[in-house]
Amino acid sequence: MTELAYLPSVEDAYVARFRARIVALPPGGVVLDRTYFYPTGGGQPADRGELTAGPGPSAPVVDVTKSGPAVVHRLAGGAGARHALQVGDEVDGRIDWERRHRHMRLHTSQHFLSGRVFSRTGRRTRKANFSGVRALIELDGPLEPSIVAALQEDVRAVVQPPHAVAIRLLPRAEWDRHPLSQRSGLVPLPPQVDPVRVIEIEGSDLCPCGGTHLRSTAEIGEVAIEPPVPLGDGGSRLVFTLGAGPTIAPRA
């Protein structure tokens, strides 16, 4: 089992270097006792980076996936890249911080925009995913093009003055009774999830999520929202792109 060390608080998402121990070596991959690498899931791409054992060369991490309770770090070169690694070895992990922070900006922006769309129209997010500097939000009904100007103003208002972002653990029964549980009701939570890890954007949104997020909306920076696109099933797609943002250092 791999401890997901980025989960407990938003500050843990700012860790870009860590030390861990190898517990398994499946074909082409490495399983650690704990990791700060985010594995693909929930529309958020996996982190990239590298693992280094002792004085040997670093091995690039090209993919990270969940396999039951384990997180598998796939290395460039597959099995050949880990020929000198042994179960029990300690390794140093380094996460590509620029990529990680970009995903945090995208994911926090998506939560905020999904929440604002729900507040303004009642439309719920069916799914969301990110690639590069763009995010796609798929909604359960049509949107009027005029909403774009309102959402752009909403983003400006949440970036300055900034709003805090925090993680709350709510008992499942409490979350199921919460008014905002309907905002994310199209993404069902497995029945065994209790308590619920909820991302809270101060005064703006509350949503269950296992991803990495910013500690403040000030780090969102610039966001450009495109006109909504109707989908054949009656839904709609909202796309936004990140622009310039503040330079933020990882946690030491």
C-alpha positions, 0 to 999 in steps of 0.5 A: 500500500502506498501512502498518498502524502499529498492528501492531508492538506493543501500545503502537502500539494506544494511538496516537490521533493521527498524521500521514500522506500521501495516496497515493490518492483512490478514490470516497468515500475516502482512502488513506494511506501509513500509518494507525493506524485499524483496518479492519473485520476478525476480528470487530472493528469499524472505528475512527472519527475524523477526518482534517484537511488544513491549515487546512481543516475536519476530515472525519469518518471513518465507516468503514475497510476493507481493499482489497487492500494498501490501507486505505480511510478512508470520509468522511462526505459521500463524494466531496464531503467530500474535494473539496479533498484531493489526492494527496500532501497531508499529513493529521492523523488522530485516532482516537475513543479511547473507541471504540478502547479499548473495542474493545481491552477487548472483544478482549482479554477475548474472547481470555482467555475463549476460552482459558479455555473451551478449557482447561476444556472443550476447546471451540474458538472458531468466531468472535467479534464485538463491538458496543457494549459486548457481545461474542459468542463462538460455540463448537464444542460445548455448554457447561454453565451452571455454567461461568459462575461459573468464568469470572467467577472467572477474569476476576477473577483475571486482572484483579487482579493484572494480567497483561501482554499482548504481541505475539510473532512466531513462525515458522509452523512453530513456531506449527503445533507449539504446543499452543495452536494447536489452541485457534484451529484453527477459524480457519484461517491463510492458508498464506502467513502467516509469521511469525505475529503472536500475542497473548500474555496472560501465563500465560493464552493465546496466539492469532494475531490482527491486532487491537488489544489492551490492554497489561495485563489490569488495563484489562479492568475489569468483565465480566458473562458471560451463561449459554451459549445452545445453537445449532441445530448443536450449538454454543453462544454465550457473550455478555459485557458490559463494565462499568466500567473504568479511564480510560486516556489514549492515547499522547502 
